[in-house]
Amino acid sequence: MNGISELAEIVQRPSPAADPALRDKLDLHLLDTIGAWIAATGTAEGQMLIAFRRRMQAVGTPASQSPLDDVATKVTTHVAL
Protein backbone atom coordinates (compact mmCIF):
# COMPACT_ATOMS: atom_id res chain seq x y z
CA MET A 1 0.00 0.00 0.00
CA ASN A 2 1.44 3.38 -0.94
CA GLY A 3 1.10 6.59 1.06
CA ILE A 4 -1.80 7.98 -0.97
CA SER A 5 -3.81 4.77 -0.59
CA GLU A 6 -3.11 4.71 3.12
CA LEU A 7 -4.14 8.36 3.48
CA ALA A 8 -7.39 7.68 1.58
CA GLU A 9 -8.14 4.79 3.91
CA ILE A 10 -7.55 6.97 6.98
CA VAL A 11 -9.69 9.83 5.68
CA GLN A 12 -12.59 7.50 4.85
CA ARG A 13 -12.81 6.14 8.38
CA PRO A 14 -15.68 7.47 10.49
CA SER A 15 -13.46 8.99 13.17
CA PRO A 16 -9.75 9.35 12.36
CA ALA A 17 -9.27 11.42 15.53
CA ALA A 18 -10.11 8.33 17.63
CA ASP A 19 -6.70 6.77 16.93
CA PRO A 20 -3.78 9.05 17.89
CA ALA A 21 -1.29 6.99 15.84
CA LEU A 22 -3.34 7.48 12.68
CA ARG A 23 -3.74 11.17 13.47
CA ASP A 24 0.04 11.52 13.84
CA LYS A 25 0.56 9.76 10.51
CA LEU A 26 -1.95 12.07 8.82
CA ASP A 27 -0.27 15.12 10.35
CA LEU A 28 3.14 14.00 9.07
CA HIS A 29 1.76 13.36 5.59
CA LEU A 30 0.17 16.80 5.49
CA LEU A 31 3.38 18.50 6.64
CA ASP A 32 5.41 16.51 4.10
CA THR A 33 3.04 17.56 1.31
CA ILE A 34 3.19 21.23 2.28
CA GLY A 35 6.97 21.09 2.56
CA ALA A 36 7.27 19.54 -0.91
CA TRP A 37 4.89 22.16 -2.30
CA ILE A 38 6.96 25.00 -0.86
CA ALA A 39 10.23 23.45 -2.05
CA ALA A 40 8.84 22.95 -5.56
CA THR A 41 8.23 26.68 -5.98
CA GLY A 42 12.00 27.19 -5.95
CA THR A 43 12.71 24.82 -8.84
CA ALA A 44 13.01 25.94 -12.45
CA GLU A 45 9.82 24.06 -13.34
CA GLY A 46 8.00 25.59 -10.40
CA GLN A 47 9.06 29.08 -11.41
CA MET A 48 7.83 28.44 -14.95
CA LEU A 49 4.43 27.26 -13.68
CA ILE A 50 4.07 30.32 -11.46
CA ALA A 51 5.10 32.61 -14.33
CA PHE A 52 2.60 30.87 -16.61
CA ARG A 53 -0.21 31.43 -14.09
CA ARG A 54 0.71 35.11 -13.80
CA ARG A 55 0.65 35.47 -17.59
CA MET A 56 -2.77 33.84 -17.72
CA GLN A 57 -4.04 36.26 -15.07
CA ALA A 58 -2.59 39.22 -16.95
CA VAL A 59 -4.42 38.38 -20.18
CA GLY A 60 -7.69 37.79 -18.35
CA THR A 61 -8.24 34.09 -18.89
CA PRO A 62 -11.71 32.72 -18.13
CA ALA A 63 -10.34 31.43 -14.81
CA SER A 64 -10.40 34.98 -13.48
CA GLN A 65 -14.16 35.44 -14.10
CA SER A 66 -15.17 34.18 -10.66
CA PRO A 67 -13.27 34.22 -7.36
CA LEU A 68 -13.94 30.50 -6.94
CA ASP A 69 -12.69 29.75 -10.46
CA ASP A 70 -9.57 31.75 -9.70
CA VAL A 71 -8.94 29.77 -6.51
CA ALA A 72 -9.46 26.50 -8.37
CA THR A 73 -6.97 27.53 -11.05
CA LYS A 74 -4.41 28.57 -8.44
CA VAL A 75 -4.79 25.26 -6.64
CA THR A 76 -4.42 23.23 -9.85
CA THR A 77 -1.31 25.22 -10.79
CA HIS A 78 0.24 24.50 -7.41
CA VAL A 79 -0.80 20.84 -7.49
CA ALA A 80 1.21 20.58 -10.69
CA LEU A 81 4.25 21.66 -8.71
N, C-alpha and C positions, 0 to 999 in steps of 0.2 A: 504494500500500500504506500503510495507516495504522499507527500505532505498535503497536497491539495485535496486528495480523497479523504485523508484523515480529518482535515479541517471541515470538509463538507459533512462528514459523519458527526462531528462534534456540534456543529451549528444546527443540525437537524434534530438533535435530541431535545426533549421537552424542557429540560432544565440544566443547561451546561454549568450554571453557577453552583449546582449541588456537589460537584466533584472538584475540589481545589486543584488537583493534579491536572485535570483537563483544562481548567481555567488558566493555569500557569502556562500550559502548552499553547493555548490560544493567544495569550498575551505575548509570548515570545514570537509566535508566527507573525502577529500583527506588527510588532516592533521590527522584525527582520524585513518585512515587506516595506515598511515606511523607510527604513534605512537604505534599502536597495533603490527605492524610488528617488530618494534625495541624492544618492551617489550617482545615479544614472543621469541626472541633470548636468553633471559635470563632464560627461563624455562627449566626444565629437558628435555622435549620433543623437544624443539627448539635446545638444545645442541646436542641431539642425531641426529637430522636431519642434522645439520651442520657437525657433525663428519662423518655421512654416506656419505655426498657429498664429503668430503675431501678424504675418503677412495676410493670412486669411481674415483676420479681424480688421486689418487696415482696408481691405477691399470690400468689406461688408458682405461676407458670405452669408447664406441663409441661416447659418448657425447663430448669428447674432440677432436674429429677429425676436427671440424670446429669451428672457433671463434663464429659464430652465434649459432651453436648447443650448445656450452658451455654456452653462455648467456641464451639461452632458458632453459637449465637444471638448471642453477642457479636460474632463476626466478621461475620455477616450484617448486624447493626446498623451496624457501622462501614463495611462496604462500601457501605451506602446513603448514607453521608456523601459 
